[in-house]
Amino acid sequence: MRVAVVGSGFAGSLLARILAVQGHDVALLERGTHPRFAIGESSTPLANLTLERLARRYGLDDCYDLAAHGRWVARFPELRRGLKRGFTFYRHHAGRPFSSNGHRPERLLVAASPNDHVADNHWLRADVDHHFVRAAMAAGVEYRDRVEVTSAMLDDMRVDFVVDASGPGGFMARRLGIPSALHRMHTNAGLLFSHFDGVRLMSEVVPGLPAGPYPDDWAAVHHVIDEGWMYSLRFDHGVTSAGFLLKHRVPGTPDAVWQHLLGRYPTIGVLFGNAKPLMPLAYKARIQHRLTRAAGAGWAMLPHAYAFVDPLFSTGIAWSLRAIERLALCFENRGPSAQDLTRYDALLGAEADQIDALVAGSYIAMARFDLFAAHTMIYFAAVSFAECRQRLVQRDAETNAWSGFLGVGDPQLGGLPRAALRRLRHARTPAGRKEFVEWVTRSIAPRNVCGFANHAAHNLYPVDLDLLVERHAVLGLSRDSLITALPALRGGGWTA
């Protein structure tokens, strides 16, 4: 089959390469050139698990090594990346430095791996995307850059199928006039961002923080503020990717808004006070986008071309890789059938709704850290259960690829993000907040393999294999069979 993949970010390049390995005639079409800047850098255990499955099934040994920090550093030291041991959250208040003195700080750490070797990575996308393009070319993909793709071009190329891997308002949206479904989305935030040199460590700025399950800064760090939140992703060579997600636009130039926020939150101001942006600060008024369709006769979109919500839970890379896995399986049988494409379209739609509900609820919960910490437990319960199921119980590639992302289709978890969003809109009193926390604890219990929402943990959640063994029945396993299967889990991460 003659396939055109439009857009050569990591997702488009990886899918193009897989299709070429399968024996398809593939052209990868790019409007720009590589290497180039891109944001969306934080991987997760579920992303790495999918990358490992793709590596084994299609003989992509580099992908297997890129799925864990230790293997990546040993095999590809020239591809810049950052160590990601988990998810770190802090709640900051205007005019007050973040402090651990006198009370337990508003801080949440959830480990994603037991050690650095099998940990996740922040992807420096300029390096990683370029690597995937070169690997696609080596696999026989025809690569063209600096091209503006048109219908006439595809007709001349005699293309049978088009994969849109571009981005918001991409080729297929324009070609087919696909309407926007942005009105369906609850999340609404703008982004102020850059890469920086000289960002200080939180452990330096706030001494005396209680010991956590990993060093706080070697993680996806989230600074929650009144206006939204800030991400901070530290690469191993000292550069930090950082940005503010803002619910409402703050007046002024990007530089003025940045300085205003650093001044408003003293600890963030100390962290970034002497940092130098490596490119001009940029602002996007709204980063969310959504279309009404993700696939049709002779075409399909990868997630970023179809919908994007927010980087709060690092869903971008994992969701893209899951979609790649689905389409790759469809192309093993001479190309996707109409039934395949209908299924693909429906699942991406449900998953976009799921991510949106989860993130929108988080923005409401940010006002009170007890609510926010409880709400995040829905995400962590869903992804840790999915990872354990896929590593220990459910090994079939087809089943794993088509399993719903973030609990979609799960009778226990599937409805929780929407239910939480409804409840959070009314959890305004101390009694209401307490009721919400208790509801989350009860609701995730049937899938809670990691002991989340445990008051005695004080918001510090390490990898705990003994606890997993205790909860073997949640996975439908006996204690002995779970212990026998544990090496498969130790080879990867822990939660997503």
C-alpha positions as CSV (number, residue, x, y, z in Angstrom):
1,M,0.0,0.0,0.0
2,R,1.2,3.5,-0.8
3,V,1.0,5.6,2.4
4,A,1.7,9.3,3.0
5,V,2.4,10.4,6.5
6,V,2.1,14.2,6.8
7,G,4.3,15.6,9.6
8,S,7.6,14.2,10.9
9,G,7.5,14.7,14.6
10,F,8.4,11.6,16.6
11,A,4.9,10.1,16.1
12,G,4.7,10.5,12.3
13,S,8.3,9.3,11.8
14,L,7.8,6.3,14.0
15,L,4.6,5.2,12.3
16,A,6.1,5.7,8.9
17,R,9.1,3.6,9.9
18,I,6.8,0.8,11.2
19,L,4.8,0.8,8.0
20,A,7.9,0.5,5.9
21,V,9.1,-2.4,8.0
22,Q,5.8,-4.1,7.3
23,G,6.5,-3.7,3.6
24,H,4.4,-0.7,2.7
25,D,5.6,2.1,0.4
26,V,5.8,5.1,2.7
27,A,6.4,8.8,2.1
28,L,7.0,11.1,5.1
29,L,6.2,14.7,4.2
30,E,7.4,17.6,6.3
31,R,6.7,21.4,5.9
32,G,9.8,22.3,7.9
33,T,13.2,20.8,8.6
34,H,15.1,19.0,11.4
35,P,16.4,19.5,14.0
36,R,13.8,21.9,15.3
37,F,12.3,23.0,18.6
38,A,9.1,21.2,19.9
39,I,7.4,21.1,23.3
40,G,5.7,18.0,24.7
41,E,8.7,16.3,26.3
42,S,7.6,14.2,29.2
43,S,7.3,10.4,28.9
44,T,5.6,8.0,31.3
45,P,5.8,4.3,32.1
46,L,2.7,3.6,29.9
47,A,4.4,5.3,27.0
48,N,7.6,3.4,27.6
49,L,5.6,0.1,27.8
50,T,4.1,0.8,24.4
51,L,7.4,1.7,23.0
52,E,8.9,-1.6,24.2
53,R,6.0,-3.5,22.6
54,L,6.5,-1.8,19.3
55,A,10.3,-2.4,19.5
56,R,9.8,-6.2,20.0
57,R,7.0,-6.6,17.4
58,Y,8.8,-4.7,14.6
59,G,12.4,-5.2,15.4
60,L,13.1,-1.6,16.5
61,D,16.0,-2.1,19.0
62,D,16.6,1.6,19.4
63,C,13.1,2.2,20.6
64,Y,13.6,-0.4,23.3
65,D,16.7,1.4,24.6
66,L,14.9,4.8,24.5
67,A,12.2,3.4,26.8
68,A,14.4,3.6,30.0
69,H,16.8,6.2,31.2
70,G,19.7,3.9,31.9
71,R,19.5,2.1,28.5
72,W,19.1,5.5,26.7
73,V,22.2,7.0,28.3
74,A,24.3,3.8,27.5
75,R,23.1,3.5,23.9
76,F,22.5,7.1,22.8
77,P,24.4,9.5,25.0
78,E,24.3,12.1,22.2
79,L,20.5,12.3,22.3
80,R,19.8,14.7,25.1
81,R,17.1,13.8,27.6
82,G,16.3,14.3,31.3
83,L,15.8,11.8,34.2
84,K,12.2,11.6,35.2
85,R,11.6,9.6,38.5
86,G,8.0,10.6,39.0
87,F,5.5,13.4,39.4
88,T,6.2,16.3,41.9
89,F,3.5,18.9,42.8
90,Y,3.8,22.0,45.0
91,R,1.1,24.4,45.9
92,H,2.3,28.1,46.0
93,H,0.4,31.1,47.5
94,A,0.9,34.6,46.3
95,G,3.3,36.7,48.3
96,R,4.4,33.7,50.5
97,P,7.5,31.6,50.0
98,F,7.0,27.9,49.9
99,S,8.0,26.6,53.3
100,S,8.2,23.3,55.2
101,N,8.5,25.0,58.6
102,G,5.8,24.4,61.2
103,H,3.5,22.2,59.1
104,R,3.5,19.6,56.5
105,P,4.0,21.3,53.1
106,E,1.5,21.3,50.3
107,R,3.5,18.8,48.4
108,L,2.8,15.6,46.5
109,L,5.3,13.1,45.1
110,V,4.4,10.0,43.2
111,A,7.2,7.7,42.1
112,A,7.1,6.3,38.6
113,S,10.1,3.9,38.9
114,P,12.2,2.3,41.6
115,N,15.6,3.6,40.4
116,D,17.3,5.7,37.8
117,H,18.1,2.9,35.4
118,V,14.6,2.0,34.5
119,A,13.2,5.5,35.0
120,D,11.3,7.6,32.5
121,N,12.8,10.4,30.4
122,H,12.0,14.0,29.4
123,W,12.6,14.0,25.6
124,L,14.6,16.9,24.2
125,R,12.3,16.8,21.2
126,A,14.8,18.5,18.8
127,D,17.2,15.5,19.2
128,V,14.6,12.7,19.6
129,D,12.4,13.8,16.6
130,H,15.5,14.1,14.4
131,H,16.6,10.6,15.5
132,F,13.2,9.1,14.5
133,V,13.3,10.8,11.1
134,R,16.8,9.4,10.4
135,A,15.7,5.9,11.6
136,A,12.6,6.1,9.2
137,M,14.9,7.0,6.3
138,A,17.2,4.1,7.1
139,A,14.2,1.8,7.1
140,G,13.3,2.8,3.5
141,V,10.9,5.7,4.1
142,E,10.9,8.3,1.4
143,Y,11.4,11.6,3.3
144,R,10.7,15.0,1.8
145,D,11.0,18.2,3.8
146,R,10.2,21.8,2.9
147,V,7.1,20.7,1.1
148,E,3.6,22.1,1.3
149,V,1.3,19.1,1.0
150,T,-1.6,19.5,-1.4
151,S,-4.3,17.1,-2.7
152,A,-2.8,17.4,-6.1
153,M,0.6,16.2,-4.8
154,L,-1.0,13.2,-3.1
155,D,-2.8,12.4,-6.3
156,D,0.4,12.6,-8.3
157,M,2.0,10.3,-5.7
158,R,-0.9,7.8,-6.1
159,V,-1.4,7.6,-2.4
160,D,-3.8,5.0,-1.0
161,F,-3.9,6.2,2.6
162,V,-3.0,9.4,4.4
163,V,-1.9,9.6,8.0
164,D,-2.1,13.2,9.4
165,A,0.6,13.5,12.0
166,S,1.0,17.3,11.7
167,G,-0.8,19.3,14.4
168,P,-3.7,21.6,15.1
169,G,-5.5,22.7,11.9
170,G,-3.4,20.2,10.0
171,F,-3.6,18.9,6.4
172,M,-6.7,16.6,6.7
173,A,-8.7,19.2,8.7
174,R,-8.1,21.7,5.9
175,R,-8.5,19.2,3.0
176,L,-11.9,17.8,4.3
177,G,-13.1,20.9,6.1
178,I,-13.5,19.0,9.3
179,P,-15.3,21.2,11.9
180,S,-13.8,22.1,15.2
181,A,-15.3,20.5,18.3
182,L,-13.5,22.9,20.7
183,H,-16.9,23.9,22.2
184,R,-17.0,20.4,23.7
185,M,-13.9,20.9,25.8
186,H,-14.1,22.0,29.4
187,T,-10.4,22.9,29.7
188,N,-9.3,26.4,28.7
189,A,-5.7,27.6,29.3
190,G,-3.0,29.5,27.6
191,L,0.7,28.7,27.7
192,L,3.7,31.0,28.4
193,F,6.9,29.0,27.8
194,S,10.6,28.7,26.8
195,H,13.7,26.6,27.6
196,F,16.0,28.0,30.3
197,D,19.6,27.8,31.5
198,G,20.4,28.3,35.2
199,V,17.2,27.2,36.9
200,R,17.9,26.4,40.5
201,L,16.9,23.2,42.3
202,M,13.9,23.2,44.7
203,S,15.9,21.3,47.2
204,E,18.4,24.2,47.3
205,V,15.8,26.9,47.6
206,V,13.6,25.2,50.2
207,P,15.9,23.3,52.5
208,G,14.4,20.8,55.1
209,L,11.7,19.3,52.9
210,P,10.9,15.8,54.2
211,A,12.6,13.0,52.3
212,G,10.6,11.8,49.4
213,P,10.7,8.6,47.3
214,Y,13.1,10.3,44.9
215,P,14.9,13.6,44.5
216,D,12.1,16.2,44.0
217,D,13.6,17.9,41.0
218,W,14.3,14.8,38.9
219,A,10.7,14.5,37.9
220,A,7.9,16.3,36.1
221,V,7.7,19.2,38.5
222,H,4.4,21.0,38.8
223,H,4.1,24.3,40.6
224,V,0.4,24.9,41.3
225,I,-0.6,28.6,41.6
226,D,-3.8,30.7,41.8
227,E,-3.7,31.4,38.0
228,G,-3.1,27.7,37.0
229,W,0.2,25.9,37.2
230,M,3.8,25.8,35.9
231,Y,5.7,22.8,34.6
232,S,9.5,22.4,35.0
233,L,11.3,19.6,33.2
234,R,15.0,19.4,33.8
235,F,17.2,17.8,31.2
236,D,20.5,16.1,32.2
237,H,22.7,18.7,30.5
238,G,21.3,21.5,32.7
239,V,18.6,23.0,30.4
240,T,15.1,23.2,31.8
241,S,11.8,23.3,29.8
242,A,9.3,25.4,31.7
243,G,6.0,27.2,31.1
244,F,3.0,28.6,32.9
245,L,-0.5,27.3,32.0
246,L,-2.8,30.2,32.7
247,K,-6.6,30.0,33.1
248,H,-6.9,33.7,32.2
249,R,-4.6,35.9,30.2
250,V,-2.5,38.3,32.3
251,P,-2.1,41.6,30.5
252,G,1.3,42.5,29.1
253,T,4.1,41.1,26.9
254,P,5.3,37.5,27.4
255,D,8.4,38.9,29.3
256,A,6.3,41.2,31.4
257,V,3.8,38.4,32.4
258,W,6.7,36.1,33.2
259,Q,8.3,38.6,35.5
260,H,5.0,39.4,37.1
261,L,4.4,35.7,38.0
262,L,8.0,35.3,39.3
263,G,7.4,38.4,41.5
264,R,4.0,37.1,42.7
265,Y,5.3,33.7,43.8
266,P,8.6,34.2,45.8
267,T,9.9,30.7,45.6
268,I,9.3,30.4,41.9
269,G,11.0,33.8,41.6
270,V,14.1,32.5,43.3
271,L,14.1,29.3,41.2
272,F,14.0,31.2,38.0
273,G,15.3,34.6,39.0
274,N,18.7,34.2,37.4
275,A,17.7,31.8,34.7
276,K,18.2,32.8,31.1
277,P,15.7,31.9,28.4
278,L,17.4,30.1,25.5
279,M,14.8,31.4,23.1
280,P,12.3,34.3,23.3
281,L,9.4,33.6,25.7
282,A,6.3,32.7,23.7
283,Y,2.6,32.8,24.6
284,K,-0.3,30.9,23.1
285,A,-3.7,32.2,24.1
286,R,-5.4,28.8,24.1
287,I,-3.5,25.5,23.6
288,Q,-6.6,23.2,23.5
289,H,-7.9,22.1,20.1
290,R,-10.4,19.4,19.1
291,L,-11.9,18.2,15.8
292,T,-15.1,16.3,15.2
293,R,-13.5,13.3,13.4
294,A,-10.2,11.4,13.7
295,A,-10.5,9.0,10.8
296,G,-12.4,8.2,7.7
297,A,-12.1,6.3,4.4
298,G,-8.5,6.4,3.3
299,W,-7.2,8.6,6.2
300,A,-6.6,8.8,9.9
301,M,-5.1,11.3,12.3
302,L,-2.7,10.8,15.1
303,P,-3.8,12.3,18.4
304,H,-2.0,15.6,18.2
305,A,-3.6,16.4,14.9
306,Y,-7.0,15.5,16.2
307,A,-7.0,16.9,19.8
308,F,-4.9,18.3,22.6
309,V,-5.9,19.2,26.1
310,D,-3.1,20.0,28.5
311,P,0.3,18.7,29.6
312,L,-0.7,18.4,33.2
313,F,-0.5,14.6,33.4
314,S,2.0,14.0,30.6
315,T,-0.5,12.2,28.4
316,G,0.8,13.4,25.0
317,I,3.6,10.9,24.3
318,A,1.7,8.0,25.8
319,W,-1.5,8.7,23.9
320,S,0.3,9.1,20.6
321,L,2.2,5.9,21.0
322,R,-1.0,4.0,21.8
323,A,-2.6,5.3,18.6
324,I,0.5,4.4,16.6
325,E,0.3,0.8,17.9
326,R,-3.4,0.6,16.9
327,L,-2.8,1.8,13.4
328,A,0.3,-0.4,13.0
329,L,-1.8,-3.4,13.8
330,C,-4.5,-2.4,11.3
331,F,-1.8,-2.0,8.5
332,E,-0.6,-5.6,9.2
333,N,-3.7,-6.8,7.3
334,R,-3.3,-4.8,4.1
335,G,-4.5,-1.6,5.6
336,P,-7.2,-0.4,7.9
337,S,-10.8,-1.6,7.2
338,A,-13.8,0.6,7.5
339,Q,-14.6,-1.1,10.8
340,D,-11.0,-0.5,12.0
341,L,-11.3,3.2,11.3
342,T,-14.7,3.5,12.9
343,R,-13.3,1.9,16.0
344,Y,-10.2,4.1,16.0
345,D,-12.2,7.2,15.6
346,A,-14.6,6.4,18.4
347,L,-11.9,5.4,20.8
348,L,-9.9,8.6,20.2
349,G,-13.0,10.6,20.8
350,A,-13.7,8.9,24.1
351,E,-10.1,9.3,25.2
352,A,-10.0,13.0,24.3
353,D,-13.2,13.5,26.4
354,Q,-11.6,11.5,29.3
355,I,-8.4,13.6,29.3
356,D,-10.4,16.8,29.1
357,A,-12.7,15.9,32.1
358,L,-9.7,14.8,34.2
359,V,-7.7,18.0,33.5
360,A,-10.7,20.4,33.8
361,G,-11.4,18.9,37.2
362,S,-7.8,19.4,38.2
363,Y,-8.0,23.1,37.4
364,I,-11.1,23.5,39.6
365,A,-9.4,21.5,42.4
366,M,-6.2,23.6,42.3
367,A,-7.7,26.2,44.7
368,R,-7.5,23.7,47.5
369,F,-4.5,21.3,47.7
370,D,-6.5,18.6,49.6
371,L,-8.9,18.5,46.7
372,F,-6.2,18.6,44.1
373,A,-4.1,15.8,45.7
374,A,-7.2,13.6,46.0
375,H,-8.3,14.3,42.4
376,T,-4.9,13.3,41.0
377,M,-5.4,9.9,42.6
378,I,-7.9,9.1,39.9
379,Y,-5.1,9.5,37.3
380,F,-2.5,7.6,39.2
381,A,-4.9,4.7,40.1
382,A,-5.9,4.4,36.4
383,V,-2.5,4.4,34.9
384,S,-0.8,2.2,37.6
385,F,-3.5,-0.4,37.2
386,A,-3.2,-0.3,33.4
387,E,0.6,-0.7,33.6
388,C,0.4,-3.6,36.0
389,R,-2.3,-5.3,34.0
390,Q,-0.3,-5.0,30.8
391,R,3.0,-6.1,32.3
392,L,1.8,-8.9,34.5
393,V,-1.5,-10.2,33.2
394,Q,-2.6,-9.0,29.8
395,R,0.2,-9.7,27.3
396,D,-1.7,-9.8,24.0
397,A,-0.6,-6.9,21.8
398,E,-4.0,-6.5,20.2
399,T,-5.8,-6.3,23.6
400,N,-3.3,-3.9,25.0
401,A,-3.3,-1.6,22.0
402,W,-7.1,-1.3,21.9
403,S,-7.6,-1.0,25.6
404,G,-9.0,2.4,26.5
405,F,-6.5,5.1,27.6
406,L,-7.0,6.5,31.2
407,G,-9.7,3.9,32.1
408,V,-11.9,4.4,29.1
409,G,-14.1,1.4,28.9
410,D,-13.3,0.2,32.4
411,P,-16.5,-0.2,34.4
412,Q,-14.8,0.9,37.6
413,L,-12.6,3.8,36.3
414,G,-14.2,4.9,33.1
415,G,-16.8,7.3,34.6
416,L,-14.7,8.8,37.4
417,P,-13.2,11.8,35.6
418,R,-16.6,13.1,34.6
419,A,-18.1,12.3,38.0
420,A,-15.3,14.1,39.7
421,L,-15.7,17.1,37.5
422,R,-19.4,17.3,38.6
423,R,-18.6,16.9,42.2
424,L,-15.7,19.4,42.3
425,R,-18.0,22.1,41.1
426,H,-19.9,21.8,44.4
427,A,-17.1,20.9,46.8
428,R,-16.8,24.4,48.3
429,T,-17.1,23.9,52.0
430,P,-14.8,21.9,54.4
431,A,-17.5,19.3,54.6
432,G,-17.8,19.1,50.8
433,R,-14.1,18.8,50.4
434,K,-13.9,16.0,53.0
435,E,-16.8,14.2,51.2
436,F,-14.9,14.5,47.9
437,V,-11.7,13.0,49.3
438,E,-13.6,10.1,50.8
439,W,-15.5,9.6,47.5
440,V,-12.2,9.4,45.6
441,T,-10.8,6.9,48.1
442,R,-13.9,4.6,47.7
443,S,-14.1,5.0,44.0
444,I,-10.6,4.0,43.1
445,A,-10.4,1.1,45.6
446,P,-11.3,-1.6,43.1
447,R,-8.3,-0.6,40.9
448,N,-6.0,0.8,43.6
449,V,-2.9,-1.5,43.3
450,C,-0.5,1.1,44.7
451,G,-2.2,2.2,47.9
452,F,-3.1,5.7,46.7
453,A,-5.3,8.1,48.7
454,N,-3.7,6.9,51.9
455,H,-3.7,9.6,54.6
456,A,-0.8,7.9,56.4
457,A,1.4,8.3,53.3
458,H,1.5,12.1,53.7
459,N,1.3,12.6,49.9
460,L,4.6,10.7,49.4
461,Y,4.2,7.5,47.4
462,P,7.2,5.3,46.7
463,V,7.4,2.2,44.6
464,D,6.2,-0.5,47.0
465,L,6.2,-4.1,45.6
466,D,5.2,-5.5,48.9
467,L,2.0,-3.5,48.8
468,L,1.4,-4.7,45.3
469,V,1.8,-8.3,46.4
470,E,-0.8,-7.6,49.2
471,R,-3.2,-6.3,46.6
472,H,-2.8,-9.3,44.2
473,A,-6.5,-9.9,44.0
474,V,-7.1,-6.4,42.5
475,L,-5.2,-7.7,39.4
476,G,-7.1,-11.0,39.5
477,L,-3.9,-12.9,40.5
478,S,-3.0,-15.2,43.3
479,R,-0.2,-14.1,45.6
480,D,2.2,-16.7,44.3
481,S,1.5,-16.0,40.6
482,L,2.0,-12.3,41.2
483,I,5.4,-12.9,42.9
484,T,6.4,-15.1,40.0
485,A,5.5,-12.3,37.5
486,L,7.3,-9.5,39.4
487,P,10.5,-9.6,37.2
488,A,8.4,-8.3,34.3
489,L,7.4,-5.3,36.4
490,R,10.9,-4.6,37.7
491,G,12.1,-4.3,34.1
492,G,10.0,-1.2,33.5
493,G,8.4,1.6,35.4
494,W,5.7,1.6,38.0
495,T,3.1,4.2,37.6
496,A,2.4,6.4,34.6
